[in-house]
Amino acid sequence: MTASLSFEPGAALVAGGSGGIGAGIARLFASAGVPVVLTYHRNEAGAAAIRSEIEGAGGRCEAQRCDLTRAEEVEALVTDVRARYERLGQVVYAAGPSFDFNFIGAIPEQDWHRVLDSDVNGAFHLIQSAVRAFRAQDGGNLVAVTTSAVERVPSGDILSAAPKAAIEMLVRGVAKESGRFGIRANCVGPGWIDAGLGREALQGKLDERQRDKIRNEVIPLRRFGTAEDIGWAVLFLCSRQAAFVSGQSLAVDGGAQV
Ligand SMILES: NC(=O)c1ccc[n+]([C@@H]2O[C@H](COP(=O)([O-])OP(=O)(O)OC[C@H]3O[C@@H](n4cnc5c(N)ncnc54)[C@H](OP(=O)(O)O)[C@@H]3O)[C@@H](O)[C@H]2O)c1
């Protein structure tokens, strides 16, 4: 027995791999020898750069455009990846829309609809297609990147927490219904991460005093997380070593939700 992570055969599909957190997950899967298919929506150049970086480091990676709000696009992609790689080992939802922090009274109605459509419906399409593909083989692993705010919602963060609460229940439902088919489903909930949307907020929307306050008063471990911190949690949950873990949510937030 060796003390390292190992994976069932097949590709890892990382939806949102052009984003800050998704890219971190894709890099780690590739470095573990798992072939990666990462998806992008608009950022083709970013996705191509991550693919090149992974290939340059000796990993296997391809980048595919996919709009997760379109069920037929998602189904076609999942079916194609499973056919070409013979097996789809892991499916990770690491996508999500950007939005502004707002109190309930100031959330524009169209933002609510846009965020729910992208996040909840996008995750639903991916998860439904993934479960179909897993059932057509001998099972598989699903991880949704949600938010640690599901447990303890900060003021102004409803647009992050509410859709992710729906996704979390969707994932738990899959774990309950589909465990008998060899399907495991879990969530990883990032806290303040210095990548992607978190970096956008830390660098573009907060001043130094506000950043220091979050680091020193909100996060017991007194640092912001990295995409790699999230990636390791995702890889663990997808690994053979987590073979008896399903229906769980793992907050990766430096202790912020305690
Ligand atoms: N970063 C944090 O601090 C943090 C904290 C808590 C939770 N989260 C959650 O973690 C997830 C990833 O966040 P991130 O920080 O990595 O965000 P990000 O850098 O903005 O990446 C978002 C990803 O989602 C993709 N995407 C957006 N809309 C899409 C659509 N309709 N169809 C397909 N793909 C779509 C984007 O594609 P393109 O860019 O190619 O268009 C990109 O790949 C999100 O769900 C976010 O809410 C992040």
The ligand as an SDF file (V2000), in Angstrom:
LIG
                    3D

 48 52  0  0  0  0  0  0  0  0999 V2000
  -12.6520   32.4920   -6.1410 N   0  0  0  0  0  0  0  0  0  0  0  0
  -13.2870   32.4880   -4.9700 C   0  0  0  0  0  0  0  0  0  0  0  0
  -12.8500   33.1340   -3.9990 O   0  0  0  0  0  0  0  0  0  0  0  0
  -14.5570   31.6720   -4.7970 C   0  0  0  0  0  0  0  0  0  0  0  0
  -15.1170   31.6020   -3.5110 C   0  0  0  0  0  0  0  0  0  0  0  0
  -16.2780   30.8630   -3.3240 C   0  0  0  0  0  0  0  0  0  0  0  0
  -16.8650   30.1970   -4.3990 C   0  0  0  0  0  0  0  0  0  0  0  0
  -16.3170   30.3020   -5.6320 N   0  0  0  0  0  0  0  0  0  0  0  0
  -16.9800   29.5810   -6.7370 C   0  0  0  0  0  0  0  0  0  0  0  0
  -16.0470   28.7600   -7.4100 O   0  0  0  0  0  0  0  0  0  0  0  0
  -16.4100   28.6440   -8.7970 C   0  0  0  0  0  0  0  0  0  0  0  0
  -15.2300   29.0350   -9.6640 C   0  0  0  0  0  0  0  0  0  0  0  0
  -14.9000   30.3800   -9.3550 O   0  0  0  0  0  0  0  0  0  0  0  0
  -13.6350   31.1580   -9.9470 P   0  0  0  0  0  0  0  0  0  0  0  0
  -13.2030   32.0760   -8.8850 O   0  0  0  0  0  0  0  0  0  0  0  0
  -12.6810   30.2100  -10.5390 O   0  0  0  0  0  0  0  0  0  0  0  0
  -14.3690   32.0270  -11.0810 O   0  0  0  0  0  0  0  0  0  0  0  0
  -13.8260   32.5140  -12.5180 P   0  0  0  0  0  0  0  0  0  0  0  0
  -12.3510   32.6590  -12.5190 O   0  0  0  0  0  0  0  0  0  0  0  0
  -14.6670   33.6990  -12.8740 O   0  0  0  0  0  0  0  0  0  0  0  0
  -14.2080   31.2990  -13.4660 O   0  0  0  0  0  0  0  0  0  0  0  0
  -15.5570   31.0380  -13.7850 C   0  0  0  0  0  0  0  0  0  0  0  0
  -15.5960   29.9490  -14.8260 C   0  0  0  0  0  0  0  0  0  0  0  0
  -16.9580   29.6870  -15.1590 O   0  0  0  0  0  0  0  0  0  0  0  0
  -17.1000   29.7280  -16.5700 C   0  0  0  0  0  0  0  0  0  0  0  0
  -18.4620   30.0890  -16.9260 N   0  0  0  0  0  0  0  0  0  0  0  0
  -19.1700   31.1750  -16.5390 C   0  0  0  0  0  0  0  0  0  0  0  0
  -20.3910   31.1330  -17.1020 N   0  0  0  0  0  0  0  0  0  0  0  0
  -20.4560   30.0040  -17.8550 C   0  0  0  0  0  0  0  0  0  0  0  0
  -21.4380   29.4060  -18.6910 C   0  0  0  0  0  0  0  0  0  0  0  0
  -22.6510   29.9330  -18.8860 N   0  0  0  0  0  0  0  0  0  0  0  0
  -21.1300   28.2380  -19.3080 N   0  0  0  0  0  0  0  0  0  0  0  0
  -19.9210   27.6580  -19.1420 C   0  0  0  0  0  0  0  0  0  0  0  0
  -18.9470   28.1660  -18.3760 N   0  0  0  0  0  0  0  0  0  0  0  0
  -19.2300   29.3360  -17.7340 C   0  0  0  0  0  0  0  0  0  0  0  0
  -16.0830   30.7510  -17.0240 C   0  0  0  0  0  0  0  0  0  0  0  0
  -15.8030   30.6020  -18.4160 O   0  0  0  0  0  0  0  0  0  0  0  0
  -15.1270   31.7900  -19.3110 P   0  0  0  0  0  0  0  0  0  0  0  0
  -14.2870   32.6240  -18.3910 O   0  0  0  0  0  0  0  0  0  0  0  0
  -14.3350   31.0390  -20.3460 O   0  0  0  0  0  0  0  0  0  0  0  0
  -16.2540   32.5680  -19.9170 O   0  0  0  0  0  0  0  0  0  0  0  0
  -14.8920   30.3390  -16.1440 C   0  0  0  0  0  0  0  0  0  0  0  0
  -14.2660   29.1960  -16.6650 O   0  0  0  0  0  0  0  0  0  0  0  0
  -17.6250   29.5760   -8.9890 C   0  0  0  0  0  0  0  0  0  0  0  0
  -18.8030   28.8350   -8.9270 O   0  0  0  0  0  0  0  0  0  0  0  0
  -17.5390   30.5160   -7.8000 C   0  0  0  0  0  0  0  0  0  0  0  0
  -18.8120   31.0330   -7.4170 O   0  0  0  0  0  0  0  0  0  0  0  0
  -15.1780   31.0220   -5.8710 C   0  0  0  0  0  0  0  0  0  0  0  0
  1  2  1  0
  2  3  2  0
  2  4  1  0
  4  5  1  0
  4 48  2  0
  5  6  2  0
  6  7  1  0
  7  8  2  0
  8  9  1  0
  8 48  1  0
  9 10  1  0
  9 46  1  0
 10 11  1  0
 11 12  1  0
 11 44  1  0
 12 13  1  0
 13 14  1  0
 14 15  2  0
 14 16  1  0
 14 17  1  0
 17 18  1  0
 18 19  2  0
 18 20  1  0
 18 21  1  0
 21 22  1  0
 22 23  1  0
 23 24  1  0
 23 42  1  0
 24 25  1  0
 25 26  1  0
 25 36  1  0
 26 27  1  0
 26 35  1  0
 27 28  2  0
 28 29  1  0
 29 30  1  0
 29 35  2  0
 30 31  1  0
 30 32  2  0
 32 33  1  0
 33 34  2  0
 34 35  1  0
 36 37  1  0
 36 42  1  0
 37 38  1  0
 38 39  2  0
 38 40  1  0
 38 41  1  0
 42 43  1  0
 44 45  1  0
 44 46  1  0
 46 47  1  0
M  CHG  2   8   1  16  -1
M  END
$$$$
